[in-house]
Amino acid sequence: MTSPAPSRTQRPLWPIVALAVAVALVCAIAAWHPWTRTSPPASEGAGGAGPAAAIAPAPLALPENARVLIFGDSWTYGSAAKRPTDGYAYVVGRTMGWDTIVDGVRGSGYLKPGIDGPSFGERIAALDPALDPDLVIIQGSINDRRLHPAGYRAAVTAAWTALAKLYPDARFVVLGPAPQVLPVEKATAAIDRDLAELAGARGWAYISPIREKWITPADYDWIIDTGIGRDHPTSEGHAYLAERLAEDVRLLEVTTDAAVEAPEPAR
């Protein structure tokens, strides 16, 4: 007589049920994939609108001996040059044959009041409407880098709107901040981007010493006085900056219709 075969031990069902529930949960989360949702870009406004499209600036058409207002901070003032009149703003005026009005206030910016005067907006409000410049060059400013970005774009917009209203017949060129130290500080680079975008939205020409690499490690030591000049251009540095600015303005400028319509030389 044989013994009956032993019965197989029945496995509990709860691990299988738990596994099925886990798989279903993973599939549901994968279908939802909340991690792929992105926030609006930082440049967008509260309403979700993206940055304004850039408008290509029209070529400059300056008369001979054009009256040019160069408005900015201590770099425009001529700080660290042997004489303020050796500053880039004065030098570029002489180079280009302009009737130049230089308005530079040390330490000032769109948000920050300066040593010798208030912030850009207040200074613009005090400008003489009778100046009637053909061209306005607005320079700077690295002085806002400790206050940026809170209120920055609004301050720039208000200042530029007031300036355009004050001189409705003028052309405008924005000269962005140049680096006083290398590598370029993050806030300075952010200011450069903001100014480029805001200028483009108005159809104003924008010149970026940062993007054009006016100052590099190879030439920093002779362009910038890091000692007594406290990170401002030397006289040689100012002359160099004036040369670079003149080159960029010439690229924007159309002096006469004849220059545009001149026939091609005979081949």
Beta strands, then each sheet from edge to edge (+ up, - down):
strand 1: 67-72
strand 2: 99-104
strand 3: 135-139
strand 4: 171-175
strand 5: 205-207
strand 6: 224-225
strand 7: 232-233
sheet 1: 2+ 1+ 3+ 4+ 5+
sheet 2: 6+ 7-
end
